[in-house]
């Protein structure tokens, strides 16, 4: 019996030898890009000092935490297999689920912020202040720390040799809770907010309101569209995991380990590409640096021309 369990554990670990390092690599790249975005926003003088970019940085923090937490879980799985405590396993599962929900709910508060700007800016201008958005961020992190509490309150998560500390499929109610609370709830409310903003803008266009308001509405719709695109990229990475939960196909479980961090990496690149102000700042820094190097090389060649060779 012990020999069978040992062989099964070794077989499970072999499955992780490729997917975990690959997932950790995408995670490391995602952390680097997230840090770059936050540094650029912080160091820019006024152009990126907006509540929208504040919430963007909050999403970067959530994404970085997810990648770091998952990498730590991989280290425990592959390099520290002798740590068999059920309590510590539950806490690893808690932080894993917390980091998953943190990214999804960070997009929800971005959507709520867009709702403030598009619908309540005139009547409740205090909703647009940095103070209000700091409270939004505080509420966001309070929610994501509370939601995964069943991971440590219950005993559904326990140490299983050769497996990550997740809720096993046999705990049907808890598995359903994870899908509902960590994914479906934020997606549902984001879609409701998107539909509300879109319908209001369509009605405003039909009523032929002022050109300035129409322009602001289009800007709000563009920003909100970007939020939905980034969220869709993030959620797409979790599709293999959902397939695994429904059909219990181990291959999709392994694929899901990689696709989530891969989707975060793609989402961070798209964050720069879709945000006009951030994209301009990044491109200016890159091309300005290249331009300075080119000018220095030109000056050097002018001062010290190459000596001509005699035939």
Secondary structure, 3 states (H helix, E strand, C coil): CHHHHHHHHHHHHHHHHHHHHHHHHHHHHHHHHHHHHHHHHHHCCCCCCCHHHHHHHHHHHHHHHHHHHHHHHHHHHHHCCCCCCHHHHHHHHHHHHHHHHHHHHHHHHHHHHHHHHHHCCCCCHHHHCHHHHHHHHHHHHHHHHHHCCHHHHCCCCCCCCCCCCCCCCCCHHHHHHHHHHHHHHHHHHHHHHHHHHHHHHHHHHHCCCCHHHHHHHHHHHHHHHHHHHHHHHHHHCCHHHHHHHHHCCHHHHHHHHHHHHHHHHHHHHHHHHHCHHHHHHHHHHHHHHHHHHHHHHHHHHHHCCCCCCCC
